Amino acid sequence: MRKWLNITAALLCGLGWQVSAHSQNSWAMGTVKIDPTQNLGRWDGWGSSLAWWGRAVGGTANADYYADLIYSTRSVDGYPGLGLNVVRYNVGGGGIDQPAENKGPKLQWQMDIHGYWVNPDSQKPTAWDWSVDGNQRSMMLKARAKGANVFELFSDSPMWWMNSNHSTAGSEAGSDCLAPANQERFVTYLAEVARHAKEDWGIHFGSVEPFNEPSANWWKYPGRQEGCHFDVDTQQTIVQKLRKRLDQLGLSDVMVAAADENNTDVALKTWDDCSEAARAAVGKVNVHGYYRGTEPYRGPNRAALRAAVGNKPLWQSEYGEGDASGYTMARSIVLDIRGLRPSAWVYWQPVEPDSKVYGWGLLNADYVDTQDQVRPGQNTPLIRVNLKFWVFGQFTRYIRPGYRIIGIEDSNSIAAYDPDSHKLVFVTVTGDTQQTVQYDLSTFKAVGDTAQVVATTTAPETGIPDWKQHVEGVRLDGKGTRNLTFTLYPRSVYTFVISADA
């Protein structure tokens, strides 16, 4: 989860093809080969966390409107739904009117997610209140109804009473929050919520993530959001205890995910510091896409982390920054899929409250505090649809779950192929200069005669149109060749869809 900072993302430029330098209005030519024989793994999908926006939006009368925009692929008021299929549900730790809870003066209402184990003096069923957190849970069920099919449970903090200072908003010094005596009760809490979700909500959490940026030193009381530090030794203990508890509850098919560190550098160090027993307890590795604020990290540790974890599933489990144009995000997606090779890519909060710095959200809306109750008379007003929404759709609507990621010889492009529908999709994010590119499809046995091209220009200006979702059909190069030559505007995202036989 992001720290609440006012940061403007640094935009990246340069396509990286081996061509000579050109001015802004010059033309360059590159050839890019796409190779379906390079099978880089099955794509599980695109997603978002719920948490704050789920609590703010889920109880209002037009919650389905937002669920459609984010989790369906249908058009809503002229906006093409993103079709996200991965949902991360934030199991809370906050209490309601608990005199002993150290709520913290800075904790914002939408970031105070209420937890289910309300009576610390008992482990009996009466100690739990399954009616709390109704809004976030409602949005999760709406997401499933719209087509989401992959669910993960994640924790920002244990229940308030499990922490040494009785607060979910960090420890006094940024050290471990969880009282050592409550480790067993913490993993029991997570496992019991997963069991209850399966049996009573009809939600199967494929994985449980007990941490959120656990090695960070910024989870200090009084924080503005739920957060908890876990030393690496504590992390190792927790993942092994959680694996054992899940198994005891008959949830052996639910993976333990870890460690949800802030960036690949920290994630690699955490993984290297873990014992073999702790690594064995981890079924899936999660990592966030932050580094030095919100600028995408361009160093070597994406690939190094991928190599270190071997064949374990890996998610880019959280990403966000303040560039409302979507350009920084598009570059980050390409860097992540090429270097980290995750099977899922998850945005943090798709719906953000309106503010002077609004680029973190794909959408901006006026948050409404319904006290975690459904309020049919209250709506969540939509304020803005950022260009970032359209850019994300360039990826999410076309590279679908079940596709496989394949090779493409360009550092600014990704490609995917669906063997069932024989559909080839590739996405290119351009740099500062206009480019004419020849996509070489000769490795395919056969390709169709035409391609669908979808484009978003993130920096329209003189000579560059203002495209939010430009769609056109083009013919492939003639004379029996299996090539597609196309001219690309600067700072733009292009998605190509072609029928092909691998």
N, C-alpha and C positions, 0 to 999 in steps of 0.2 A: 504494500500500500504506500502511496506517495506520502512523503512529508509535505505538510501544508506550506509550500514555499511559493513565492511570486517569482517564477523563473520564466524567461522567454527562451524557447528552444533555439539552439544555433542551427541554421540551415546548412545543409551540406550540398556540395556541387561537384560536377565533373562526372562524366559518364564512365571513364576508365577504359574505353577502347583505345587501341594503339593507333592514334591518328595525330597529325600535327596540330599545333595550336591554331585556333580560329577566333575571329571576332564574334560578337553576339549575333550578327545577322549572316554569318557565313554558313556554308554547308559542309558537312563531312559525310564520309561513306564508311560503313563498317559492315562486316559479314558476321553473322551470329548463327552458329550451328546448334540445333536442338537434337538431343540424343536420347531416345526412349530406352535404349539398352542400359542406361545408367538408372537403376532403380534405387532411389534414395529414401524410400520408405512410404508407408501408407499415411495418408492425411486423415486425421481424426476430426479436425474442424477448427472453427473460429468461435471465440466466445467473449464473454464479459463477466465481471463479478457483479453481484447484486449489492449487498451491504447498504451503503448510505442512500443511493438513489432508489433502491428497492423499498426502503422504509419510507422515503419521502413521497414516492409515486404510487406504491402498491395499494394504498387504501383509498385512492381518489376515484371519482366516477369514470374518468377517461384513462384508467390504467391500461385497458386493452389497446388503446391507440398506440401507446408507447411500446407495448409488447409486440404489436404488429410491425412497427417500424424496425425493431431490433431483431426479433426472432423469426419473423415470417419473410417470405420473398415476394409477397403481394405488394402492389402499389397502394400507397395510402396518401391521399390528397396530393398526388403527383410525385411523392417521394418513394423510391424503390426500396422495399424492405431489405435489410442486410442479410437476413437468413442465418443469424448466428445459431449454432447448435450446442455450444458448450456453456454451461452455467456454473459459476462458482458461488456457493451459498455460504454466507458468513455467519457461523454460529456465534452468538454473542455471549458476553459475560456480565453485562450490566444488570443491576437490580431496579426495582420499582418501589419507591418509598421505603427503602431499607435504611433505618437510622444508623446502622453500623457501617454502611458503605461509604467509602471516601470517594465521592463522585468526581470531585475535581472541578474548580471554577471555570476552566477553559473548555471543558468537554462539550462540544456542540451536540444539539439534540439528535440530528440525523446520524451522527457518528457514535451514538450511545446505543448499541444494539443489545437488546434485552435477552438475558440467558434463561434457560429452562429449569436449572437445578436451583430452586429458590430457597430451600431450607438446608443450611449447612449442617444441621444437627441430625440429619436423617438421610438414609439411602433408600427409604421406602418409596413406592410410587406416589404417595401423597406429598413427597418432598419436591415433586416436579410440577411445573405449571406449563402445559403444552399449548396454552392459549396465547402466550406472549409472542412477540415478533410476528404478528399476523400479517403485516403489510409486506415484509420481505418474502415471507413464505407464499403469500398470495401471488406475488410477481413470479416466483419460481414455478408455481403451478400453471400460470398463464403462459410462461415460456414453453413449458412442456406441451401445452395445448397448441401452440403455434408451430411446434416442430423440433424444439430442443430435445436432445436425446443423450447427452453426456453431462453428468452432474458430479461436482466435487464439493465436499464440505471443507471449509477452512476456518481457522481460528486466529483472531488477532490477539486475544487475551483469554486466559482461563476465567472462570466465574470470579467475580470480585472477591468473594470470601476465601478463595483459594490462594490469593496473592498475599504476600507478607504485609503490605500496607493497606489491604482491603480496597484497592483501586485497580481499575482496568486501564488507567491513563498513564501507565509507566511506574517504575520504581523511583525512589528518591535519588539514587545515584546513577541510574541507567544500567544497573546490574540485574541479575536474575530477579524476576517478579514473583514467580511461583514459589511458594513455601515448599521446601523439600518434603515435608510431611504430607503434602497434598498431591504428590506425583501420581499415585495410584488413582486418586479420585479424579484428577484431570483426565487421564486416559479413559477412565470409566465414563466420564461425562461425554467425551467425543464419541466413544463407541456406542453408548446408549442412544444418543441422538441419531446416529446412523441406523441403528436397529429400528428405532421408532419411525424414522422416515420411510423405511422400507415397508414396515408392517401397517402403518396408519396413514401415511401420505401417498403411498404408491411411488415413492422416489427412491431409486437405487443409486446411492452414491458409489461411483466406481472407485473413488479414492478419498482419503481423509488426510488433510494437511494440518498438522498441529501447530505450525509456526507461521509467522509473517515477518520477514526480515529479522530473524532472531539474533543475528550477530551485531546488529546496528547498535550504536551507542546513543541514539537520540530518543529512545523510549524512556523519557524522564518525566516524573510527575512535577507539575500538572500539565499533561499533554492535551492537545485539542482533539485527539482521537484515541481509540483503543490501541494499545500497543504493549508488547512484552518482550523483554530481552531474555534469551536463553544462551548460556555459554555452550560451547560445543560439547563438553562433557555431559551437560544436562540434555542437550538434544539427542545424544546417543542413547541415553537412558530412556528418554521418552519414546523414541521410535520403536525401541525393542519392547517396552511395556505396552505400547499401543498395539503392536502387531499381535502380542499374546492375548490382549483383551478382545480384540476383534475376532480372533479365532475362537475364543471361549464363548462368544455370543453367536457363533455360527456364521460369521461374516468373513470367512477365509478368502472369498473372492473380492473383497474390498482392499485395494492397495493402500499402503502407507506412503504418502508423498512427502518429500522433504528436499531442500530445507527452505525453499521460498526466499532465498537471500536477495538482497537489493540488486545485485549485478553479477555478471559471470566471474569477475575476479574473486569476489567473496565466496561465491558458490564453489569455485574450484578449490579454494583453500579449505573450506568446510569439509568438502568431500575427501580431500587428501588427509585431513586430520581425523577422519572417522575410522573406527576399527572395521574389520571385515564383518564382524557380527552386526554392527549397526548398518553397514551398507546392505547386508543381506536382508535386513528388515525393511528396507526402503524398496518399494515396488516401482516407484516413478520419481524422477527427479524434477523438481520445479525450480525455476529461476525467474527473477524479475528483470525487466529490460531497462534499468536505470544505470547511469554512471555519471559521476560529476554533475549532479543535478539532473537535467533531462536530456542532455545531448547524447545521441546514440554513440555507444562505445565502438570504436573501429579497430581495436586491438586484437591480439591473437587468441584471447581466452574463450571466445565462442567455440572455436574448433577444439581447443584444449579441453574444455569441459565435456564436449560431446565425446571426445576420445577417452576421457577418464571414466565416464560412467558406462562405457561399453554399449551393450545392447539394451540397457534398460530404457523404457519409455521416458521421454523428456518433453516437458512443456515450457514454453515461454508463457508463464502464468500470470503476468501482470505487466502492463505498459501504459504510459501516459506522459504527456508533455503539453506545453501551452501553445503550440503552433496550430492555429485554427485552420490553416490552409490544407493541412494533411500531408504536406510535402515531407516533413521530418519523419512522420509516421511511416510513410510509404518507403522511404529509404531504410528505415529501421526494419521493416518487415522483410525486405530483400536481404539485408545483412543477416538477420536472424535465421531465415530459412536456409540460406546458403551456408552459413558458418556453424550455427548451433544445431541445425537440422531437427527442430522440434516436430512433434506430431500434432501439436495444437498451438495456436497463438491467441492470447487472451488480452483484450483491452480492459483497463481498470473500470472507469465509470462512464458509460455511454451518455448518460443524462446528468449534466452538471447544473448547479444553480447559476442564475445570471449574475455576472459581476464584471468588473473592469477587465479582469483577466479571464476570458471565457473559453480559451482555446482548448482547455483540458477536455471538455465535453464534445462528443460528436453532435449532441443536441444540447440546447440550453432551455431550462424551464424554471418557473418559479416553484421552488419546493414548498410543500404544504405539510405542516405538522398536524396529522390527524390523531395523534396520541396512540398510534398503532391500532387504530380502529378504522373499519371501512366507513367512509362518509359519502354516501351517494349524492349529497348536495354540494360536494366540493370537487372542483376540477384542478388539474395541474396545468396551468397555462403554458403553452409552448411559446418560447421567446425567439428562438433562433435555430436554424438548421445550418450548421457550419459546413464549409467546403470539405472538411475532414470526413463528414458523413459520406459524401459521395466518393471520396478517395478510398475509404475503407471498403465500400461496396465493389470497387474495381477488383478486389481480391475475394471478398467473402461470397459474392453472388455467383462466381464463376469457378473457382477452385473449391470443389465441394467435398464433403466427407466421403471417404472411400476411394478418392483419386489417389494416384501415387505421384510423388514428386520425382521428376526426372531431370536429366542433365541439360544445361543450356550454357554455352560458352560465352557468357557475358556477366560480369560481376554486378551489373545493375538490373538483372532480369532473373525471374524464376519461371519454371515450367511445370505443368502437371498433366497427367494423362489418365483417362478413365477407360479401362479395358472393356467395360460393359457397354458403354455408349459409343466407344471409339471417338471420344472427344478430346482434342488437344487444346490446352489453354496455356498461354504464356503472357506474362506481365512485364513490361519494361518501364522503369522510372528514369526519365531523362535528366540531363544536366543543364548547363547554362547555354548551350548552343543548339541550334536546330540541326537535326541529324537525318540523313537518309540511310536506312538500314536494310540490308538484304538478309532475311531469315532463311537459313538453309534447312530444308526439311527432307533432304535426300536420304537420311537414315530411316525414314518411314517407308513401309512397303507401298503405301498409296496414300494420297491426300485428296481432299475435295477440291473443287475448282474455285471456291470462294471462301472468304473469311469474314466473320463478324468482328468489327473493330469498335471498341468502347473506349472513350477517352475523357479525362478530366484535366483541365489546365489549371494549375494551382497559382499561377502568376500571370493572369491575362493583362495584356497591354497592347500598344499599337502593333498590329501585325500578328498578335496572338489572341485568338478568340476566347470569349468567356464561356467555356464548356464546363458544365457540371456533370453531364452525362451525355456526351455526343456518341451516337450510335450510327454506324454506316456499314454497308456491305461492300467488299472489294474483291476483285478477281485476283487469283494468284498469277504469278508471272507465266506467260504463255510458252509456246514451243515445247511443250512436254516436260518442262522443268518443274521441280518440286521446290520452288522458292517463292517467297513473298517479299517484295520490295516496298518500303513505306517510308514516308517522310514524317518525322516526329517533331512536334513543337518543344521548346525548352520547358523545363520545370513542370513536366506533365507526366501523367500516368496513363499508359496504354494497355489495354487488355485485348488479346486476340483469341478468337475461338474458331477452331478449324476441325472438320471431320477428317480423321486419319486412321490408318491401320498400322499398328506398331510391328 
